[in-house]
C-alpha cells in the first residue's frame, strides 16, 4: 500500500471512529494510559491498519515503515495515545528483529506481531528485552512501578 492511499483511508476511518477511540475518562495513571493504548491498538488492528509497515516474516502486511510512522503520527495528533508509550513498539521491536544476537531474535519476532495484534507488552517486557541485550539487569532497567519477570518464551 502506498502512503497516500494509507493516509486517506486511515484519516477517514479515524474521523468515523473518533468517539469510539477517544479516552473514556481521564487518563491520569500509567494503567489508564496502557488501557487506552491497548484499546486503540486493538481497534486499529481489527480495522486492518496496525499491521501495515511491519515485515511479513513477523506477521505484518509489509509495506514501508513510513506507514507505521504515519499511523503513530495520526494517533498522537488526535490525542488518542501517548507518544511515549506508542513509540516503544516502534523503536524496540524493529531493532530487536534486525540487530539482536541470534538467540534473542525470537524475542523481536514475538514482540513485533504484538502491535499487529493490538496487544501491549506486559509492563516490563520491552525493558526486559532491551536490558537483556545490553547485558544489564531487567530489574535495574525497570522503574519502581513495574515488576520484571523473565517470560519463558521470550528473551
Phi, psi and omega in degrees: 000138178274157185301315183296319177295316178298311183300312182293319178293315179296314180300318178296317179296316179298321177297317180294327185261010187308313182293319181291328183272342182297148175304140183279351179193197179293136176255087186252335183246169176298321178299320177297316180297317181292324177294317178295317179300315179297318180300315182290319179296317178299316182296317180290329175292310182301328179275354176095005184271328190291330186276346179294138178091353175263142180301144178298328182295346178242019175098004179275181179257006181080192183093169183292145172300344176300328178297317176296320180297318179292322177301312178299318178299314182295319181291318180286325179296331178269006181057036178273332178221158174279131183300323182296310179294319181294319185288343179305313179298318185292334181266311189288309187300310179297326179295315179295316181301317186271330191237355182291156172303151184309320181290345178258352182300329179296333176299313178297321178293329179282324182275333183289323175290342179305312177298327178294333178268355181085006182277160171244158179290150165305154191316323186244007184302317180295315178296326179296312180298315181296316183289326179295317179295323181280355180083013182266178178271128178305319182296325180291325182282337184269142179286171182294342181275359182244157176241124184261128171225148181270109179295134183298326185270001183223145175055000000 
